[in-house]
Amino acid sequence: MLTFILNKIINKHKRQSQINIVLYDRMLLWVTLGLTCVGLIMVTSASMPIGARIFHDPFHFFKREVFYLIFAFALSLCTLRVPMVFWQRYSILLLIINIIMLITVLIIGSIVHGASRWIILGPLRIQPSELSKLVFFFYLSNYLVRKVDEVRTNFWGFCKPMGVMIVLAVLLLAQPDLGTVIILFVTTLAILFLAGAKLWQFLSIICSGMLAVVLLIIAEPYRMRRVTSFWNPWQDPFGSGYQLTQSLMAFGRGACCGQGLGNSVQKLEYLPEAHTDFIFAILGEELGFIGVLFTLCMVFSIAFRALLIGRHALEIHQHFSGFLACSIGIWFSFQTLVNLGAAVGMLPIKGLTLPLISYGGSSFLIMSTAIMLLLRIDFESRMVKYQAFTRHKAI
């Protein structure tokens, strides 16, 4: 009889704990949904003129964005159900598949603006370079779980993941896509630093990387024009500095409170790529400094929550999940920095999208999948703590 009563009490506490405990990061979910809504609104606003001219439908890009939103939602439901051990177990296989896709896109890929980056499958346009970021971070996180001591003590252990990154970099530069290479390079260095690699190793790799980037810029005239034009875009406002000058005009017109949603002038085909690479300039023109600040706070919140989730996972010895979460956080924040830096003239134009905001199906699908992986990592971390708590309560 006493045993029965004790079991009833334990079960009652378990039910109460299940009711009170939150097994996912609500803040991350709501901020992601908010940023996605901002992106959908701004893509619709920025793309209406070009959609009306090319497709005779001002809502063409809006419809495609909604299609990718629905597809991303279905993909997110699947991602949330997959345990992290699956991604760790098949990380090398996924990397090999991605390398095959990068080779395939060079052979049969669709060429847009001189770059061969897309594989067209019916209504879908797959961009393997976007997938390469997430897949490489799977591999890197798995490598650090197995070889973290070697990374800390042996220079060869530090160089192995850099060698894999160089293979991806060669295939990406053949498209060409220097922006993705820079994202992979910076994020890899940051994660290796978090894993405890020695400082002199970083200095040698950073110097080599900077030298390689300089040589790549000098080798291609269009890259050299991009670098020199952002120093003084007004020197050639109708040539190499055209995009940047139009972007700066958009920010200038936005001032503090903006011109109002839908009232942008620069999106009337004065600013090229207004709904993709330079969507932040349109956001600044229509919503002003207040809208810019609000958007940046949401972006910072996602990056901060990613790093926090990664730290919690590492603390409970879920090393693969922890390194992956930190990789996603650094990737998200650095890509945002590069996009914003190009829009305001602080960095050369690299052609990188603004995560969750710019138009682009592959980019949105990969970034939303990365956010769902963060939610899954956070869920598994909380489940470990919850199970430890219930065992303690049972005792």
C-alpha positions as CSV (number, residue, x, y, z in Angstrom):
1,M,0.0,0.0,0.0
2,L,2.8,2.4,0.9
3,T,4.6,1.6,-2.4
4,F,1.4,2.4,-4.3
5,I,1.0,5.8,-2.6
6,L,4.7,6.6,-3.2
7,N,4.3,5.7,-6.9
8,K,1.3,7.9,-7.1
9,I,3.2,10.8,-5.6
10,I,6.1,10.3,-8.0
11,N,3.8,10.1,-11.0
12,K,2.0,13.3,-9.9
13,H,5.4,15.2,-9.7
14,K,6.3,13.8,-13.1
15,R,3.1,15.1,-14.6
16,Q,3.6,18.5,-13.0
17,S,7.2,18.7,-14.2
18,Q,6.1,17.8,-17.7
19,I,3.5,20.6,-17.6
20,N,5.8,23.3,-16.2
21,I,9.1,22.5,-18.0
22,V,9.7,24.0,-21.5
23,L,11.5,21.7,-23.8
24,Y,12.4,24.1,-26.5
25,D,13.8,27.7,-26.9
26,R,10.7,29.8,-27.3
27,M,12.6,33.0,-27.8
28,L,14.6,31.5,-30.7
29,L,11.4,30.2,-32.3
30,W,9.5,33.5,-32.1
31,V,12.4,35.6,-33.2
32,T,13.0,33.3,-36.2
33,L,9.3,33.6,-37.2
34,G,9.4,37.4,-36.7
35,L,12.5,37.7,-38.9
36,T,10.9,35.4,-41.5
37,C,7.8,37.7,-41.6
38,V,10.0,40.7,-42.0
39,G,11.8,39.0,-44.9
40,L,8.6,38.0,-46.6
41,I,7.2,41.6,-46.4
42,M,10.5,43.2,-47.6
43,V,10.9,40.7,-50.5
44,T,7.3,41.4,-51.6
45,S,7.9,45.2,-51.4
46,A,11.4,45.2,-53.1
47,S,10.5,42.8,-55.9
48,M,7.3,44.2,-57.2
49,P,8.8,46.5,-59.9
50,I,11.1,43.9,-61.3
51,G,8.4,41.2,-61.1
52,A,6.0,43.4,-63.1
53,R,8.6,44.1,-65.8
54,I,10.0,40.6,-66.3
55,F,7.1,38.3,-65.5
56,H,4.2,40.8,-65.8
57,D,3.2,39.8,-62.3
58,P,4.2,42.1,-59.4
59,F,3.7,39.3,-56.9
60,H,5.8,36.7,-58.8
61,F,8.6,36.7,-56.3
62,F,6.1,36.8,-53.4
63,K,4.5,33.6,-54.7
64,R,7.8,31.8,-55.0
65,E,8.8,33.0,-51.6
66,V,5.6,31.6,-50.1
67,F,6.3,28.3,-51.9
68,Y,9.7,28.1,-50.3
69,L,8.2,29.0,-46.9
70,I,5.7,26.1,-47.2
71,F,8.5,23.8,-48.3
72,A,10.8,25.0,-45.5
73,F,8.0,24.4,-43.0
74,A,7.5,20.8,-44.1
75,L,11.3,20.3,-44.1
76,S,11.5,21.8,-40.6
77,L,9.0,19.3,-39.2
78,C,11.2,16.5,-40.5
79,T,14.4,18.0,-39.2
80,L,13.0,18.4,-35.7
81,R,12.3,14.7,-35.6
82,V,15.8,13.6,-36.6
83,P,18.2,13.0,-33.6
84,M,21.5,14.7,-33.7
85,V,23.3,11.4,-33.7
86,F,22.0,10.8,-37.2
87,W,23.8,13.9,-38.6
88,Q,27.0,12.9,-36.7
89,R,26.9,9.4,-38.1
90,Y,26.4,10.4,-41.7
91,S,28.3,13.6,-41.8
92,I,31.1,12.2,-44.0
93,L,28.6,10.7,-46.4
94,L,26.7,14.0,-46.6
95,L,30.0,15.8,-47.3
96,I,30.8,13.4,-50.2
97,I,27.3,13.9,-51.7
98,N,27.8,17.6,-51.5
99,I,31.2,17.4,-53.3
100,I,29.5,15.4,-56.0
101,M,26.8,18.1,-56.3
102,L,29.4,20.8,-56.5
103,I,31.1,18.9,-59.4
104,T,27.7,18.3,-61.1
105,V,26.8,22.0,-61.0
106,L,30.0,22.9,-62.9
107,I,28.9,20.5,-65.7
108,I,25.2,20.9,-66.0
109,G,24.5,23.9,-63.8
110,S,22.3,26.8,-64.8
111,I,24.4,30.0,-65.4
112,V,23.1,33.3,-64.0
113,H,25.2,36.5,-64.2
114,G,28.2,34.5,-65.3
115,A,28.1,32.1,-62.3
116,S,27.2,28.4,-62.5
117,R,25.7,27.8,-59.1
118,W,22.2,26.3,-59.6
119,I,20.8,22.9,-60.4
120,I,17.2,23.2,-61.7
121,L,14.8,20.4,-60.7
122,G,11.3,21.3,-61.8
123,P,10.1,24.3,-59.7
124,L,13.1,23.9,-57.4
125,R,16.5,25.6,-58.0
126,I,19.1,23.9,-55.8
127,Q,22.3,25.8,-54.9
128,P,24.9,23.3,-53.7
129,S,27.1,26.1,-52.4
130,E,24.5,27.0,-49.8
131,L,24.3,23.3,-48.7
132,S,28.1,23.1,-48.5
133,K,28.1,25.4,-45.5
134,L,25.8,23.3,-43.4
135,V,27.3,20.0,-44.5
136,F,30.9,21.1,-43.9
137,F,29.9,22.2,-40.4
138,F,28.5,18.7,-39.8
139,Y,31.8,17.2,-40.8
140,L,33.8,19.8,-38.8
141,S,31.8,19.1,-35.6
142,N,32.2,15.4,-36.0
143,Y,35.9,15.7,-36.6
144,L,36.3,17.8,-33.5
145,V,34.5,15.2,-31.4
146,R,36.9,12.5,-32.6
147,K,40.1,14.5,-32.9
148,V,39.9,17.5,-30.5
149,D,43.0,16.4,-28.6
150,E,44.9,16.1,-31.8
151,V,43.8,19.6,-32.9
152,R,45.1,21.0,-29.6
153,T,48.5,19.3,-29.7
154,N,49.3,18.5,-33.3
155,F,49.6,20.9,-36.2
156,W,48.5,18.1,-38.6
157,G,45.3,17.6,-36.6
158,F,44.7,21.3,-37.1
159,C,45.4,21.2,-40.9
160,K,43.1,18.2,-41.7
161,P,39.8,20.1,-41.6
162,M,41.5,23.0,-43.4
163,G,42.5,20.6,-46.2
164,V,38.9,19.5,-46.6
165,M,37.8,23.1,-46.7
166,I,40.4,23.8,-49.4
167,V,38.8,21.0,-51.6
168,L,35.4,22.7,-51.2
169,A,37.0,26.1,-51.8
170,V,38.5,25.0,-55.2
171,L,35.1,23.7,-56.3
172,L,33.3,26.9,-55.1
173,L,35.8,29.2,-56.7
174,A,35.3,27.4,-60.0
175,Q,31.6,28.6,-60.0
176,P,32.8,31.3,-58.9
177,D,31.7,31.9,-55.3
178,L,34.3,33.6,-53.2
179,G,31.8,34.8,-50.6
180,T,30.9,31.2,-49.5
181,V,34.6,30.4,-49.3
182,I,35.2,33.3,-47.0
183,I,32.3,32.2,-44.8
184,L,33.7,28.7,-44.5
185,F,37.2,29.9,-43.8
186,V,36.2,32.4,-41.1
187,T,33.8,30.0,-39.4
188,T,36.3,27.1,-39.5
189,L,39.0,29.2,-37.8
190,A,36.5,30.4,-35.2
191,I,35.4,26.9,-34.3
192,L,39.0,25.5,-34.2
193,F,39.8,28.4,-31.8
194,L,36.9,27.4,-29.6
195,A,38.1,23.8,-29.7
196,G,41.4,25.0,-28.2
197,A,43.9,25.1,-31.1
198,K,47.1,27.0,-30.5
199,L,47.5,30.7,-31.4
200,W,50.5,30.3,-33.7
201,Q,48.5,27.9,-35.8
202,F,45.9,30.5,-36.3
203,L,48.4,33.2,-37.2
204,S,50.0,31.0,-39.9
205,I,46.6,29.9,-41.4
206,I,45.2,33.5,-41.2
207,C,48.3,34.9,-43.0
208,S,48.1,32.2,-45.7
209,G,44.3,32.8,-46.1
210,M,44.7,36.5,-46.4
211,L,47.5,36.0,-49.0
212,A,45.3,33.6,-51.0
213,V,42.3,36.0,-50.9
214,V,44.5,38.9,-52.2
215,L,45.8,36.7,-55.0
216,L,42.3,35.6,-55.9
217,I,41.1,39.2,-56.0
218,I,44.0,40.3,-58.2
219,A,43.5,37.4,-60.5
220,E,40.0,38.4,-61.5
221,P,39.4,41.9,-62.9
222,Y,35.7,42.0,-61.7
223,R,36.8,41.2,-58.1
224,M,39.4,44.0,-58.3
225,R,36.8,46.4,-59.4
226,R,34.5,45.4,-56.5
227,V,37.3,46.0,-54.0
228,T,38.4,49.4,-55.4
229,S,34.9,50.7,-56.0
230,F,33.8,50.4,-52.3
231,W,36.7,52.7,-51.3
232,N,35.2,55.6,-53.3
233,P,32.0,54.6,-55.1
234,W,31.3,58.3,-56.0
235,Q,34.4,58.3,-58.2
236,D,32.5,56.2,-60.8
237,P,28.8,56.5,-59.7
238,F,27.4,55.2,-63.0
239,G,30.0,52.4,-63.4
240,S,31.8,50.2,-60.8
241,G,30.3,52.2,-57.9
242,Y,26.7,52.2,-59.2
243,Q,25.2,49.6,-56.8
244,L,26.9,51.0,-53.7
245,T,25.9,54.6,-54.5
246,Q,22.3,53.7,-55.0
247,S,22.4,51.7,-51.8
248,L,23.8,54.6,-49.9
249,M,21.1,56.8,-51.4
250,A,18.4,54.4,-50.1
251,F,19.8,54.6,-46.6
252,G,20.0,58.4,-46.8
253,R,16.4,58.7,-47.9
254,G,15.3,56.4,-45.0
255,A,16.7,58.7,-42.3
256,C,15.2,57.9,-38.9
257,C,11.7,56.8,-39.5
258,G,11.8,55.8,-43.2
259,Q,9.6,56.7,-46.2
260,G,7.0,54.1,-45.3
261,L,6.5,50.5,-46.3
262,G,6.2,50.3,-50.1
263,N,7.4,53.8,-50.7
264,S,11.0,53.1,-51.7
265,V,12.3,54.8,-54.9
266,Q,15.5,52.8,-55.2
267,K,13.6,49.6,-55.7
268,L,12.1,51.0,-59.0
269,E,15.0,49.3,-60.7
270,Y,17.5,52.0,-59.7
271,L,19.2,49.6,-57.3
272,P,20.1,46.2,-58.9
273,E,19.4,43.1,-56.9
274,A,17.1,45.1,-54.6
275,H,15.2,41.9,-53.4
276,T,18.4,39.8,-52.9
277,D,21.8,41.1,-52.0
278,F,20.7,44.7,-51.3
279,I,17.4,44.1,-49.6
280,F,18.7,45.7,-46.4
281,A,19.1,49.0,-48.2
282,I,15.4,48.9,-49.2
283,L,14.5,48.0,-45.6
284,G,16.5,51.0,-44.5
285,E,14.8,53.3,-47.0
286,E,11.3,52.2,-46.1
287,L,11.5,51.6,-42.4
288,G,14.4,53.9,-41.5
289,F,16.9,53.6,-38.7
290,I,14.3,52.3,-36.4
291,G,13.5,49.4,-38.7
292,V,17.2,48.7,-39.2
293,L,17.8,48.6,-35.5
294,F,14.9,46.4,-34.8
295,T,16.0,43.9,-37.5
296,L,19.6,43.9,-36.3
297,C,18.4,43.2,-32.8
298,M,16.5,40.1,-34.0
299,V,19.5,38.9,-36.0
300,F,21.7,39.4,-32.9
301,S,19.2,37.5,-30.8
302,I,19.4,34.4,-33.1
303,A,23.2,34.4,-33.2
304,F,23.4,34.9,-29.4
305,R,20.9,32.1,-28.7
306,A,22.8,29.8,-31.1
307,L,26.1,30.4,-29.2
308,L,24.3,30.0,-25.8
309,I,22.7,26.7,-27.0
310,G,26.1,25.5,-28.1
311,R,27.7,26.4,-24.8
312,H,25.0,24.5,-22.9
313,A,25.5,21.4,-25.1
314,L,29.2,21.4,-24.5
315,E,28.7,21.7,-20.8
316,I,26.8,18.5,-20.7
317,H,29.3,16.8,-23.0
318,Q,27.2,16.8,-26.2
319,H,30.2,17.9,-28.1
320,F,28.9,17.4,-31.7
321,S,25.8,19.3,-31.0
322,G,27.7,22.0,-29.1
323,F,30.3,22.6,-31.9
324,L,27.5,22.5,-34.6
325,A,25.4,25.1,-32.7
326,C,28.4,27.4,-32.3
327,S,29.2,27.0,-36.0
328,I,25.6,28.0,-37.0
329,G,25.8,31.0,-34.7
330,I,29.1,32.3,-36.1
331,W,28.0,31.5,-39.7
332,F,24.7,33.4,-39.2
333,S,26.3,36.5,-37.7
334,F,29.3,36.7,-40.0
335,Q,27.2,36.3,-43.2
336,T,24.9,39.1,-41.9
337,L,28.0,41.2,-41.2
338,V,29.3,40.7,-44.8
339,N,25.9,41.5,-46.4
340,L,25.4,44.6,-44.2
341,G,29.0,45.7,-44.7
342,A,28.5,45.5,-48.5
343,A,25.2,47.4,-48.4
344,V,26.7,50.4,-46.4
345,G,30.1,50.5,-48.1
346,M,32.2,49.0,-45.3
347,L,33.1,45.8,-47.2
348,P,33.4,44.8,-50.9
349,I,30.2,43.4,-52.5
350,K,30.3,39.6,-52.2
351,G,26.9,38.5,-53.3
352,L,25.9,36.9,-50.0
353,T,22.2,36.9,-49.0
354,L,20.9,38.4,-45.7
355,P,19.8,35.3,-43.7
356,L,16.1,34.7,-43.6
357,I,15.4,38.1,-45.2
358,S,16.8,38.1,-48.7
359,Y,15.0,36.4,-51.6
360,G,16.5,33.0,-52.4
361,G,15.0,29.6,-52.0
362,S,18.2,27.6,-51.3
363,S,19.5,30.1,-48.9
364,F,16.2,30.2,-47.0
365,L,15.8,26.4,-46.9
366,I,19.3,25.9,-45.5
367,M,19.1,28.7,-43.0
368,S,15.7,27.6,-41.7
369,T,17.0,24.0,-41.5
370,A,20.0,25.3,-39.4
371,I,17.6,27.1,-37.0
372,M,15.6,23.9,-36.6
373,L,18.8,22.0,-35.8
374,L,19.4,24.6,-33.1
375,L,15.9,23.9,-31.7
376,R,16.7,20.1,-31.8
377,I,20.0,20.6,-30.1
378,D,18.3,22.7,-27.4
379,F,15.6,20.1,-27.0
380,E,18.1,17.3,-26.5
381,S,20.1,19.3,-24.0
382,R,17.0,20.2,-22.0
383,M,15.9,16.5,-22.1
384,V,19.2,15.5,-20.5
385,K,18.7,18.0,-17.7
386,Y,15.0,17.0,-17.3
387,Q,15.8,13.3,-17.0
388,A,18.5,14.1,-14.5
389,F,16.0,16.2,-12.5
390,T,13.3,13.5,-12.6
391,R,15.8,10.8,-11.4
392,H,16.8,13.1,-8.6
393,K,13.2,13.7,-7.6
394,A,12.5,9.9,-7.8
395,I,15.4,9.3,-5.4
